[in-house]
């Protein structure tokens, strides 16, 4: 299932449409964030994240290669669900600092961050490096390595941001007590 030939040239059932849908979602989300300035910072990591995904996904779909590698990389979006839950609950005023729901939310954020984002992306990067000699000459390997290097770097920044947010919330809870 995770052999190079299957990951590089094969396409699992439903993988191509899932990648097409994801590409459309990331393009729309990128456009929406730019249009309404829904980002912060000089170089917002979310915009860089979407740009890397759009470049890699579009080329993979066009050339019909590495579809399964990219489907594996989408597992990190499981963590995004919990990031969005946290943000929506905060925006709606539904977060009570010392509640069991907030503790569960943080546990789910950290577990999915480490498993779905860090471990998964590190394993994909390892597999790419291990199978580098199996790639034909062309853009696929350099693009895949560049994309995963970018994602791993963004994961580090996201982890630091998540840690800062966690510490900030914990400090606010201590002040209120």
PyMOL commands that place a pseudoatom at each C-alpha (Angstrom):
pseudoatom trace, name=CA, resn=UNK, resi=1, chain=A, elem=C, hetatm=0, pos=[0.000, 0.000, 0.000]
pseudoatom trace, name=CA, resn=UNK, resi=2, chain=A, elem=C, hetatm=0, pos=[2.837, 2.404, 0.787]
pseudoatom trace, name=CA, resn=UNK, resi=3, chain=A, elem=C, hetatm=0, pos=[5.218, 1.227, -1.915]
pseudoatom trace, name=CA, resn=UNK, resi=4, chain=A, elem=C, hetatm=0, pos=[6.766, 3.936, -4.062]
pseudoatom trace, name=CA, resn=UNK, resi=5, chain=A, elem=C, hetatm=0, pos=[5.048, 2.783, -7.259]
pseudoatom trace, name=CA, resn=UNK, resi=6, chain=A, elem=C, hetatm=0, pos=[1.636, 2.993, -5.588]
pseudoatom trace, name=CA, resn=UNK, resi=7, chain=A, elem=C, hetatm=0, pos=[2.307, 6.355, -3.937]
pseudoatom trace, name=CA, resn=UNK, resi=8, chain=A, elem=C, hetatm=0, pos=[3.913, 7.905, -7.011]
pseudoatom trace, name=CA, resn=UNK, resi=9, chain=A, elem=C, hetatm=0, pos=[2.004, 6.551, -9.989]
pseudoatom trace, name=CA, resn=UNK, resi=10, chain=A, elem=C, hetatm=0, pos=[-1.083, 4.944, -8.516]
pseudoatom trace, name=CA, resn=UNK, resi=11, chain=A, elem=C, hetatm=0, pos=[-4.320, 6.531, -7.434]
pseudoatom trace, name=CA, resn=UNK, resi=12, chain=A, elem=C, hetatm=0, pos=[-6.421, 5.066, -4.635]
pseudoatom trace, name=CA, resn=UNK, resi=13, chain=A, elem=C, hetatm=0, pos=[-10.180, 4.952, -5.112]
pseudoatom trace, name=CA, resn=UNK, resi=14, chain=A, elem=C, hetatm=0, pos=[-11.572, 8.447, -4.559]
pseudoatom trace, name=CA, resn=UNK, resi=15, chain=A, elem=C, hetatm=0, pos=[-8.120, 10.031, -4.213]
pseudoatom trace, name=CA, resn=UNK, resi=16, chain=A, elem=C, hetatm=0, pos=[-8.231, 12.078, -7.421]
pseudoatom trace, name=CA, resn=UNK, resi=17, chain=A, elem=C, hetatm=0, pos=[-11.656, 13.666, -6.719]
pseudoatom trace, name=CA, resn=UNK, resi=18, chain=A, elem=C, hetatm=0, pos=[-10.640, 14.266, -3.081]
pseudoatom trace, name=CA, resn=UNK, resi=19, chain=A, elem=C, hetatm=0, pos=[-7.502, 16.071, -4.224]
pseudoatom trace, name=CA, resn=UNK, resi=20, chain=A, elem=C, hetatm=0, pos=[-9.514, 18.109, -6.757]
pseudoatom trace, name=CA, resn=UNK, resi=21, chain=A, elem=C, hetatm=0, pos=[-11.987, 19.122, -4.045]
pseudoatom trace, name=CA, resn=UNK, resi=22, chain=A, elem=C, hetatm=0, pos=[-9.159, 20.001, -1.645]
pseudoatom trace, name=CA, resn=UNK, resi=23, chain=A, elem=C, hetatm=0, pos=[-7.421, 22.071, -4.306]
pseudoatom trace, name=CA, resn=UNK, resi=24, chain=A, elem=C, hetatm=0, pos=[-10.642, 24.006, -4.903]
pseudoatom trace, name=CA, resn=UNK, resi=25, chain=A, elem=C, hetatm=0, pos=[-11.172, 24.485, -1.175]
pseudoatom trace, name=CA, resn=UNK, resi=26, chain=A, elem=C, hetatm=0, pos=[-7.637, 25.809, -0.632]
pseudoatom trace, name=CA, resn=UNK, resi=27, chain=A, elem=C, hetatm=0, pos=[-7.928, 28.131, -3.634]
pseudoatom trace, name=CA, resn=UNK, resi=28, chain=A, elem=C, hetatm=0, pos=[-11.233, 29.532, -2.359]
pseudoatom trace, name=CA, resn=UNK, resi=29, chain=A, elem=C, hetatm=0, pos=[-9.962, 29.849, 1.210]
pseudoatom trace, name=CA, resn=UNK, resi=30, chain=A, elem=C, hetatm=0, pos=[-6.819, 31.630, -0.017]
pseudoatom trace, name=CA, resn=UNK, resi=31, chain=A, elem=C, hetatm=0, pos=[-8.884, 34.041, -2.127]
pseudoatom trace, name=CA, resn=UNK, resi=32, chain=A, elem=C, hetatm=0, pos=[-11.306, 34.662, 0.760]
pseudoatom trace, name=CA, resn=UNK, resi=33, chain=A, elem=C, hetatm=0, pos=[-8.483, 35.412, 3.208]
pseudoatom trace, name=CA, resn=UNK, resi=34, chain=A, elem=C, hetatm=0, pos=[-6.782, 37.771, 0.772]
pseudoatom trace, name=CA, resn=UNK, resi=35, chain=A, elem=C, hetatm=0, pos=[-9.995, 39.522, -0.262]
pseudoatom trace, name=CA, resn=UNK, resi=36, chain=A, elem=C, hetatm=0, pos=[-11.216, 40.167, 3.285]
pseudoatom trace, name=CA, resn=UNK, resi=37, chain=A, elem=C, hetatm=0, pos=[-7.756, 40.430, 4.898]
pseudoatom trace, name=CA, resn=UNK, resi=38, chain=A, elem=C, hetatm=0, pos=[-8.490, 37.532, 7.247]
pseudoatom trace, name=CA, resn=UNK, resi=39, chain=A, elem=C, hetatm=0, pos=[-4.862, 37.017, 8.180]
pseudoatom trace, name=CA, resn=UNK, resi=40, chain=A, elem=C, hetatm=0, pos=[-2.282, 38.651, 10.376]
pseudoatom trace, name=CA, resn=UNK, resi=41, chain=A, elem=C, hetatm=0, pos=[1.422, 39.238, 10.102]
pseudoatom trace, name=CA, resn=UNK, resi=42, chain=A, elem=C, hetatm=0, pos=[3.696, 40.312, 7.313]
pseudoatom trace, name=CA, resn=UNK, resi=43, chain=A, elem=C, hetatm=0, pos=[4.005, 36.800, 5.841]
pseudoatom trace, name=CA, resn=UNK, resi=44, chain=A, elem=C, hetatm=0, pos=[1.053, 34.849, 7.264]
pseudoatom trace, name=CA, resn=UNK, resi=45, chain=A, elem=C, hetatm=0, pos=[1.865, 31.156, 7.573]
pseudoatom trace, name=CA, resn=UNK, resi=46, chain=A, elem=C, hetatm=0, pos=[-1.667, 30.131, 6.574]
pseudoatom trace, name=CA, resn=UNK, resi=47, chain=A, elem=C, hetatm=0, pos=[-1.263, 31.874, 3.216]
pseudoatom trace, name=CA, resn=UNK, resi=48, chain=A, elem=C, hetatm=0, pos=[2.140, 30.228, 2.691]
pseudoatom trace, name=CA, resn=UNK, resi=49, chain=A, elem=C, hetatm=0, pos=[0.603, 26.862, 3.662]
pseudoatom trace, name=CA, resn=UNK, resi=50, chain=A, elem=C, hetatm=0, pos=[-2.195, 27.283, 1.107]
pseudoatom trace, name=CA, resn=UNK, resi=51, chain=A, elem=C, hetatm=0, pos=[0.226, 28.464, -1.589]
pseudoatom trace, name=CA, resn=UNK, resi=52, chain=A, elem=C, hetatm=0, pos=[2.482, 25.413, -1.137]
pseudoatom trace, name=CA, resn=UNK, resi=53, chain=A, elem=C, hetatm=0, pos=[-0.551, 23.120, -1.262]
pseudoatom trace, name=CA, resn=UNK, resi=54, chain=A, elem=C, hetatm=0, pos=[-1.977, 24.803, -4.338]
pseudoatom trace, name=CA, resn=UNK, resi=55, chain=A, elem=C, hetatm=0, pos=[1.297, 24.578, -6.268]
pseudoatom trace, name=CA, resn=UNK, resi=56, chain=A, elem=C, hetatm=0, pos=[1.910, 20.933, -5.329]
pseudoatom trace, name=CA, resn=UNK, resi=57, chain=A, elem=C, hetatm=0, pos=[-1.713, 19.826, -5.777]
pseudoatom trace, name=CA, resn=UNK, resi=58, chain=A, elem=C, hetatm=0, pos=[-2.227, 21.602, -9.095]
pseudoatom trace, name=CA, resn=UNK, resi=59, chain=A, elem=C, hetatm=0, pos=[0.941, 20.167, -10.634]
pseudoatom trace, name=CA, resn=UNK, resi=60, chain=A, elem=C, hetatm=0, pos=[0.176, 16.685, -9.297]
pseudoatom trace, name=CA, resn=UNK, resi=61, chain=A, elem=C, hetatm=0, pos=[-3.350, 16.801, -10.697]
pseudoatom trace, name=CA, resn=UNK, resi=62, chain=A, elem=C, hetatm=0, pos=[-2.122, 18.122, -14.035]
pseudoatom trace, name=CA, resn=UNK, resi=63, chain=A, elem=C, hetatm=0, pos=[0.598, 15.456, -14.364]
pseudoatom trace, name=CA, resn=UNK, resi=64, chain=A, elem=C, hetatm=0, pos=[-1.445, 12.748, -12.572]
pseudoatom trace, name=CA, resn=UNK, resi=65, chain=A, elem=C, hetatm=0, pos=[1.468, 11.730, -10.312]
pseudoatom trace, name=CA, resn=UNK, resi=66, chain=A, elem=C, hetatm=0, pos=[2.056, 11.686, -6.543]
pseudoatom trace, name=CA, resn=UNK, resi=67, chain=A, elem=C, hetatm=0, pos=[-1.711, 11.806, -5.942]
pseudoatom trace, name=CA, resn=UNK, resi=68, chain=A, elem=C, hetatm=0, pos=[-1.475, 9.260, -3.113]
pseudoatom trace, name=CA, resn=UNK, resi=69, chain=A, elem=C, hetatm=0, pos=[1.476, 11.048, -1.473]
pseudoatom trace, name=CA, resn=UNK, resi=70, chain=A, elem=C, hetatm=0, pos=[-0.623, 14.214, -1.369]
pseudoatom trace, name=CA, resn=UNK, resi=71, chain=A, elem=C, hetatm=0, pos=[-3.646, 12.372, 0.007]
pseudoatom trace, name=CA, resn=UNK, resi=72, chain=A, elem=C, hetatm=0, pos=[-1.426, 11.192, 2.876]
pseudoatom trace, name=CA, resn=UNK, resi=73, chain=A, elem=C, hetatm=0, pos=[-0.251, 14.760, 3.432]
pseudoatom trace, name=CA, resn=UNK, resi=74, chain=A, elem=C, hetatm=0, pos=[-3.885, 15.842, 3.792]
pseudoatom trace, name=CA, resn=UNK, resi=75, chain=A, elem=C, hetatm=0, pos=[-4.102, 13.895, 7.053]
pseudoatom trace, name=CA, resn=UNK, resi=76, chain=A, elem=C, hetatm=0, pos=[-2.800, 17.056, 8.753]
pseudoatom trace, name=CA, resn=UNK, resi=77, chain=A, elem=C, hetatm=0, pos=[-6.159, 18.653, 8.054]
pseudoatom trace, name=CA, resn=UNK, resi=78, chain=A, elem=C, hetatm=0, pos=[-7.573, 16.475, 10.844]
pseudoatom trace, name=CA, resn=UNK, resi=79, chain=A, elem=C, hetatm=0, pos=[-5.727, 18.814, 13.203]
pseudoatom trace, name=CA, resn=UNK, resi=80, chain=A, elem=C, hetatm=0, pos=[-7.189, 21.822, 11.378]
pseudoatom trace, name=CA, resn=UNK, resi=81, chain=A, elem=C, hetatm=0, pos=[-10.653, 20.668, 12.430]
pseudoatom trace, name=CA, resn=UNK, resi=82, chain=A, elem=C, hetatm=0, pos=[-9.746, 21.148, 16.090]
pseudoatom trace, name=CA, resn=UNK, resi=83, chain=A, elem=C, hetatm=0, pos=[-8.034, 24.473, 15.390]
pseudoatom trace, name=CA, resn=UNK, resi=84, chain=A, elem=C, hetatm=0, pos=[-11.263, 25.658, 13.754]
pseudoatom trace, name=CA, resn=UNK, resi=85, chain=A, elem=C, hetatm=0, pos=[-13.421, 24.316, 16.601]
pseudoatom trace, name=CA, resn=UNK, resi=86, chain=A, elem=C, hetatm=0, pos=[-11.306, 26.291, 19.072]
pseudoatom trace, name=CA, resn=UNK, resi=87, chain=A, elem=C, hetatm=0, pos=[-11.542, 29.459, 16.984]
pseudoatom trace, name=CA, resn=UNK, resi=88, chain=A, elem=C, hetatm=0, pos=[-15.297, 29.199, 16.329]
pseudoatom trace, name=CA, resn=UNK, resi=89, chain=A, elem=C, hetatm=0, pos=[-16.045, 28.485, 20.004]
pseudoatom trace, name=CA, resn=UNK, resi=90, chain=A, elem=C, hetatm=0, pos=[-13.911, 31.487, 21.001]
pseudoatom trace, name=CA, resn=UNK, resi=91, chain=A, elem=C, hetatm=0, pos=[-15.614, 33.758, 18.435]
pseudoatom trace, name=CA, resn=UNK, resi=92, chain=A, elem=C, hetatm=0, pos=[-19.053, 32.598, 19.600]
pseudoatom trace, name=CA, resn=UNK, resi=93, chain=A, elem=C, hetatm=0, pos=[-18.151, 33.182, 23.242]
pseudoatom trace, name=CA, resn=UNK, resi=94, chain=A, elem=C, hetatm=0, pos=[-18.667, 29.504, 24.091]
pseudoatom trace, name=CA, resn=UNK, resi=95, chain=A, elem=C, hetatm=0, pos=[-15.310, 28.906, 25.769]
pseudoatom trace, name=CA, resn=UNK, resi=96, chain=A, elem=C, hetatm=0, pos=[-15.372, 28.790, 29.557]
pseudoatom trace, name=CA, resn=UNK, resi=97, chain=A, elem=C, hetatm=0, pos=[-11.723, 28.803, 30.606]
pseudoatom trace, name=CA, resn=UNK, resi=98, chain=A, elem=C, hetatm=0, pos=[-11.710, 26.074, 33.267]
pseudoatom trace, name=CA, resn=UNK, resi=99, chain=A, elem=C, hetatm=0, pos=[-14.347, 23.873, 31.642]
pseudoatom trace, name=CA, resn=UNK, resi=100, chain=A, elem=C, hetatm=0, pos=[-13.961, 20.229, 30.747]
pseudoatom trace, name=CA, resn=UNK, resi=101, chain=A, elem=C, hetatm=0, pos=[-14.802, 21.128, 27.131]
pseudoatom trace, name=CA, resn=UNK, resi=102, chain=A, elem=C, hetatm=0, pos=[-11.799, 23.473, 26.879]
pseudoatom trace, name=CA, resn=UNK, resi=103, chain=A, elem=C, hetatm=0, pos=[-9.488, 20.879, 28.452]
pseudoatom trace, name=CA, resn=UNK, resi=104, chain=A, elem=C, hetatm=0, pos=[-10.757, 18.261, 25.982]
pseudoatom trace, name=CA, resn=UNK, resi=105, chain=A, elem=C, hetatm=0, pos=[-10.345, 20.750, 23.147]
pseudoatom trace, name=CA, resn=UNK, resi=106, chain=A, elem=C, hetatm=0, pos=[-6.692, 21.312, 24.081]
pseudoatom trace, name=CA, resn=UNK, resi=107, chain=A, elem=C, hetatm=0, pos=[-6.020, 17.578, 24.432]
pseudoatom trace, name=CA, resn=UNK, resi=108, chain=A, elem=C, hetatm=0, pos=[-7.500, 16.945, 20.976]
pseudoatom trace, name=CA, resn=UNK, resi=109, chain=A, elem=C, hetatm=0, pos=[-5.508, 19.859, 19.552]
pseudoatom trace, name=CA, resn=UNK, resi=110, chain=A, elem=C, hetatm=0, pos=[-2.210, 18.533, 20.915]
pseudoatom trace, name=CA, resn=UNK, resi=111, chain=A, elem=C, hetatm=0, pos=[-2.841, 14.863, 20.052]
pseudoatom trace, name=CA, resn=UNK, resi=112, chain=A, elem=C, hetatm=0, pos=[-3.875, 15.633, 16.471]
pseudoatom trace, name=CA, resn=UNK, resi=113, chain=A, elem=C, hetatm=0, pos=[-1.053, 18.167, 16.099]
pseudoatom trace, name=CA, resn=UNK, resi=114, chain=A, elem=C, hetatm=0, pos=[1.578, 15.587, 17.007]
pseudoatom trace, name=CA, resn=UNK, resi=115, chain=A, elem=C, hetatm=0, pos=[0.064, 12.579, 15.223]
pseudoatom trace, name=CA, resn=UNK, resi=116, chain=A, elem=C, hetatm=0, pos=[-1.684, 14.020, 12.158]
pseudoatom trace, name=CA, resn=UNK, resi=117, chain=A, elem=C, hetatm=0, pos=[0.650, 16.923, 11.508]
pseudoatom trace, name=CA, resn=UNK, resi=118, chain=A, elem=C, hetatm=0, pos=[4.150, 16.286, 12.856]
pseudoatom trace, name=CA, resn=UNK, resi=119, chain=A, elem=C, hetatm=0, pos=[4.508, 12.501, 12.752]
pseudoatom trace, name=CA, resn=UNK, resi=120, chain=A, elem=C, hetatm=0, pos=[2.669, 12.079, 9.452]
pseudoatom trace, name=CA, resn=UNK, resi=121, chain=A, elem=C, hetatm=0, pos=[4.634, 14.808, 7.664]
pseudoatom trace, name=CA, resn=UNK, resi=122, chain=A, elem=C, hetatm=0, pos=[7.959, 13.591, 9.048]
pseudoatom trace, name=CA, resn=UNK, resi=123, chain=A, elem=C, hetatm=0, pos=[7.169, 10.047, 7.856]
pseudoatom trace, name=CA, resn=UNK, resi=124, chain=A, elem=C, hetatm=0, pos=[6.203, 11.304, 4.392]
pseudoatom trace, name=CA, resn=UNK, resi=125, chain=A, elem=C, hetatm=0, pos=[9.454, 13.302, 4.217]
pseudoatom trace, name=CA, resn=UNK, resi=126, chain=A, elem=C, hetatm=0, pos=[11.424, 10.238, 5.324]
pseudoatom trace, name=CA, resn=UNK, resi=127, chain=A, elem=C, hetatm=0, pos=[9.702, 8.097, 2.666]
pseudoatom trace, name=CA, resn=UNK, resi=128, chain=A, elem=C, hetatm=0, pos=[10.477, 10.676, -0.037]
pseudoatom trace, name=CA, resn=UNK, resi=129, chain=A, elem=C, hetatm=0, pos=[14.152, 10.760, 0.932]
pseudoatom trace, name=CA, resn=UNK, resi=130, chain=A, elem=C, hetatm=0, pos=[14.368, 6.970, 1.208]
pseudoatom trace, name=CA, resn=UNK, resi=131, chain=A, elem=C, hetatm=0, pos=[12.760, 6.506, -2.218]
pseudoatom trace, name=CA, resn=UNK, resi=132, chain=A, elem=C, hetatm=0, pos=[14.527, 9.444, -3.913]
pseudoatom trace, name=CA, resn=UNK, resi=133, chain=A, elem=C, hetatm=0, pos=[16.441, 7.116, -6.235]
pseudoatom trace, name=CA, resn=UNK, resi=134, chain=A, elem=C, hetatm=0, pos=[13.133, 5.674, -7.504]
pseudoatom trace, name=CA, resn=UNK, resi=135, chain=A, elem=C, hetatm=0, pos=[11.864, 9.006, -8.845]
pseudoatom trace, name=CA, resn=UNK, resi=136, chain=A, elem=C, hetatm=0, pos=[12.372, 9.668, -12.529]
pseudoatom trace, name=CA, resn=UNK, resi=137, chain=A, elem=C, hetatm=0, pos=[14.167, 12.825, -13.561]
pseudoatom trace, name=CA, resn=UNK, resi=138, chain=A, elem=C, hetatm=0, pos=[11.800, 15.736, -13.446]
pseudoatom trace, name=CA, resn=UNK, resi=139, chain=A, elem=C, hetatm=0, pos=[10.089, 18.157, -11.138]
pseudoatom trace, name=CA, resn=UNK, resi=140, chain=A, elem=C, hetatm=0, pos=[8.270, 15.646, -8.912]
pseudoatom trace, name=CA, resn=UNK, resi=141, chain=A, elem=C, hetatm=0, pos=[10.986, 14.870, -6.338]
pseudoatom trace, name=CA, resn=UNK, resi=142, chain=A, elem=C, hetatm=0, pos=[12.324, 18.434, -5.925]
pseudoatom trace, name=CA, resn=UNK, resi=143, chain=A, elem=C, hetatm=0, pos=[8.777, 19.771, -5.673]
pseudoatom trace, name=CA, resn=UNK, resi=144, chain=A, elem=C, hetatm=0, pos=[7.756, 17.084, -3.167]
pseudoatom trace, name=CA, resn=UNK, resi=145, chain=A, elem=C, hetatm=0, pos=[10.838, 17.700, -1.018]
pseudoatom trace, name=CA, resn=UNK, resi=146, chain=A, elem=C, hetatm=0, pos=[10.381, 21.474, -1.206]
pseudoatom trace, name=CA, resn=UNK, resi=147, chain=A, elem=C, hetatm=0, pos=[6.700, 21.112, -0.308]
pseudoatom trace, name=CA, resn=UNK, resi=148, chain=A, elem=C, hetatm=0, pos=[7.390, 18.835, 2.650]
pseudoatom trace, name=CA, resn=UNK, resi=149, chain=A, elem=C, hetatm=0, pos=[10.271, 21.031, 3.866]
pseudoatom trace, name=CA, resn=UNK, resi=150, chain=A, elem=C, hetatm=0, pos=[7.894, 24.000, 3.756]
pseudoatom trace, name=CA, resn=UNK, resi=151, chain=A, elem=C, hetatm=0, pos=[5.157, 22.075, 5.541]
pseudoatom trace, name=CA, resn=UNK, resi=152, chain=A, elem=C, hetatm=0, pos=[7.532, 20.812, 8.232]
pseudoatom trace, name=CA, resn=UNK, resi=153, chain=A, elem=C, hetatm=0, pos=[8.805, 24.345, 8.809]
pseudoatom trace, name=CA, resn=UNK, resi=154, chain=A, elem=C, hetatm=0, pos=[5.237, 25.681, 8.993]
pseudoatom trace, name=CA, resn=UNK, resi=155, chain=A, elem=C, hetatm=0, pos=[4.370, 22.874, 11.435]
pseudoatom trace, name=CA, resn=UNK, resi=156, chain=A, elem=C, hetatm=0, pos=[7.145, 24.080, 13.741]
pseudoatom trace, name=CA, resn=UNK, resi=157, chain=A, elem=C, hetatm=0, pos=[5.787, 27.640, 13.618]
pseudoatom trace, name=CA, resn=UNK, resi=158, chain=A, elem=C, hetatm=0, pos=[2.239, 26.370, 14.164]
pseudoatom trace, name=CA, resn=UNK, resi=159, chain=A, elem=C, hetatm=0, pos=[3.396, 24.302, 17.131]
pseudoatom trace, name=CA, resn=UNK, resi=160, chain=A, elem=C, hetatm=0, pos=[5.059, 27.360, 18.658]
pseudoatom trace, name=CA, resn=UNK, resi=161, chain=A, elem=C, hetatm=0, pos=[1.927, 29.465, 18.073]
pseudoatom trace, name=CA, resn=UNK, resi=162, chain=A, elem=C, hetatm=0, pos=[-0.237, 26.742, 19.590]
pseudoatom trace, name=CA, resn=UNK, resi=163, chain=A, elem=C, hetatm=0, pos=[2.063, 26.507, 22.609]
pseudoatom trace, name=CA, resn=UNK, resi=164, chain=A, elem=C, hetatm=0, pos=[1.949, 30.289, 23.097]
pseudoatom trace, name=CA, resn=UNK, resi=165, chain=A, elem=C, hetatm=0, pos=[-1.854, 30.262, 22.897]
pseudoatom trace, name=CA, resn=UNK, resi=166, chain=A, elem=C, hetatm=0, pos=[-2.001, 27.403, 25.390]
pseudoatom trace, name=CA, resn=UNK, resi=167, chain=A, elem=C, hetatm=0, pos=[0.321, 29.201, 27.820]
pseudoatom trace, name=CA, resn=UNK, resi=168, chain=A, elem=C, hetatm=0, pos=[-1.612, 32.463, 27.412]
pseudoatom trace, name=CA, resn=UNK, resi=169, chain=A, elem=C, hetatm=0, pos=[-4.897, 30.714, 28.238]
pseudoatom trace, name=CA, resn=UNK, resi=170, chain=A, elem=C, hetatm=0, pos=[-3.349, 28.890, 31.207]
pseudoatom trace, name=CA, resn=UNK, resi=171, chain=A, elem=C, hetatm=0, pos=[-1.925, 32.155, 32.557]
pseudoatom trace, name=CA, resn=UNK, resi=172, chain=A, elem=C, hetatm=0, pos=[-5.315, 33.858, 32.185]
pseudoatom trace, name=CA, resn=UNK, resi=173, chain=A, elem=C, hetatm=0, pos=[-6.937, 30.990, 34.110]
pseudoatom trace, name=CA, resn=UNK, resi=174, chain=A, elem=C, hetatm=0, pos=[-4.373, 31.339, 36.917]
pseudoatom trace, name=CA, resn=UNK, resi=175, chain=A, elem=C, hetatm=0, pos=[-4.984, 35.101, 37.124]
pseudoatom trace, name=CA, resn=UNK, resi=176, chain=A, elem=C, hetatm=0, pos=[-8.760, 34.569, 37.398]
pseudoatom trace, name=CA, resn=UNK, resi=177, chain=A, elem=C, hetatm=0, pos=[-8.316, 32.013, 40.215]
for i in range(1, 177): cmd.bond("trace and resi %d" % i, "trace and resi %d" % (i + 1))
show_as sticks, trace
zoom trace
